[in-house]
Amino acid sequence: MRYQFRFGKLNKQTSPKRHRGAVFIEYLLLVTLVGFGVIVGLAALRGALVNELLDLANAINAINT
């Protein structure tokens, strides 16, 4: 019992610091994941936009000829 009480007391003293570090790591991983999602989404949007503009350019070119 004596060691459990001392260990529990030690945990209470270091817990807020470790908790803040854990929360920071969680937010960092979340921001990284969202960043990768944004990059992939923008790349897909760029490809789709280029294709649509090429189709529009071909349609305008067909009208002019």
C-alpha positions as a Markdown table, in Angstrom:
| # | Residue | x | y | z |
|---|---|---|---|---|
| 1 | Met | 0.0 | 0.0 | 0.0 |
| 2 | Arg | 2.8 | 2.4 | 0.8 |
| 3 | Tyr | 4.3 | 2.1 | -2.7 |
| 4 | Gln | 1.0 | 2.5 | -4.4 |
| 5 | Phe | 0.3 | 5.7 | -2.4 |
| 6 | Arg | 3.7 | 7.1 | -3.3 |
| 7 | Phe | 3.3 | 6.1 | -6.9 |
| 8 | Gly | -0.2 | 7.6 | -7.0 |
| 9 | Lys | 1.2 | 10.8 | -5.5 |
| 10 | Leu | 4.0 | 10.9 | -8.1 |
| 11 | Asn | 1.5 | 10.4 | -10.9 |
| 12 | Lys | -0.6 | 13.3 | -9.7 |
| 13 | Gln | 2.4 | 15.6 | -9.7 |
| 14 | Thr | 3.6 | 14.7 | -13.2 |
| 15 | Ser | 0.2 | 14.1 | -14.8 |
| 16 | Pro | -0.7 | 17.7 | -15.9 |
| 17 | Lys | 2.7 | 18.0 | -17.7 |
| 18 | Arg | 2.3 | 14.7 | -19.4 |
| 19 | His | -1.3 | 15.4 | -20.2 |
| 20 | Arg | -0.4 | 18.7 | -21.9 |
| 21 | Gly | 2.3 | 16.9 | -24.0 |
| 22 | Ala | -0.1 | 14.2 | -25.0 |
| 23 | Val | -2.7 | 16.7 | -26.0 |
| 24 | Phe | -0.1 | 18.6 | -28.1 |
| 25 | Ile | 0.9 | 15.4 | -29.9 |
| 26 | Glu | -2.7 | 14.6 | -30.6 |
| 27 | Tyr | -3.3 | 18.1 | -32.1 |
| 28 | Leu | -0.1 | 17.8 | -34.1 |
| 29 | Leu | -1.1 | 14.5 | -35.6 |
| 30 | Leu | -4.6 | 15.9 | -36.3 |
| 31 | Val | -3.2 | 18.9 | -38.1 |
| 32 | Thr | -0.8 | 16.8 | -40.0 |
| 33 | Leu | -3.6 | 14.5 | -41.2 |
| 34 | Val | -5.7 | 17.4 | -42.2 |
| 35 | Gly | -2.8 | 19.0 | -44.0 |
| 36 | Phe | -2.2 | 15.8 | -46.0 |
| 37 | Gly | -6.0 | 15.7 | -46.8 |
| 38 | Val | -5.9 | 19.3 | -48.0 |
| 39 | Ile | -2.9 | 18.7 | -50.3 |
| 40 | Val | -4.5 | 15.6 | -51.8 |
| 41 | Gly | -7.8 | 17.3 | -52.2 |
| 42 | Leu | -6.2 | 20.3 | -53.9 |
| 43 | Ala | -4.3 | 18.0 | -56.3 |
| 44 | Ala | -7.5 | 16.3 | -57.3 |
| 45 | Leu | -9.3 | 19.6 | -57.7 |
| 46 | Arg | -6.4 | 20.9 | -59.9 |
| 47 | Gly | -6.6 | 17.8 | -62.2 |
| 48 | Ala | -10.4 | 18.1 | -62.5 |
| 49 | Leu | -10.2 | 21.8 | -63.2 |
| 50 | Val | -7.5 | 21.4 | -65.9 |
| 51 | Asn | -9.6 | 18.7 | -67.6 |
| 52 | Glu | -12.7 | 20.9 | -67.5 |
| 53 | Leu | -10.9 | 23.9 | -68.9 |
| 54 | Leu | -9.4 | 21.8 | -71.7 |
| 55 | Asp | -12.9 | 20.6 | -72.6 |
| 56 | Leu | -14.0 | 24.2 | -72.6 |
| 57 | Ala | -11.1 | 25.3 | -74.8 |
| 58 | Asn | -11.8 | 22.4 | -77.2 |
| 59 | Ala | -15.5 | 23.4 | -77.4 |
| 60 | Ile | -14.6 | 27.1 | -78.1 |
| 61 | Asn | -12.0 | 26.0 | -80.7 |
| 62 | Ala | -14.7 | 23.8 | -82.4 |
| 63 | Ile | -17.0 | 26.8 | -82.6 |
| 64 | Asn | -14.3 | 29.0 | -84.2 |
| 65 | Thr | -13.4 | 26.5 | -86.9 |
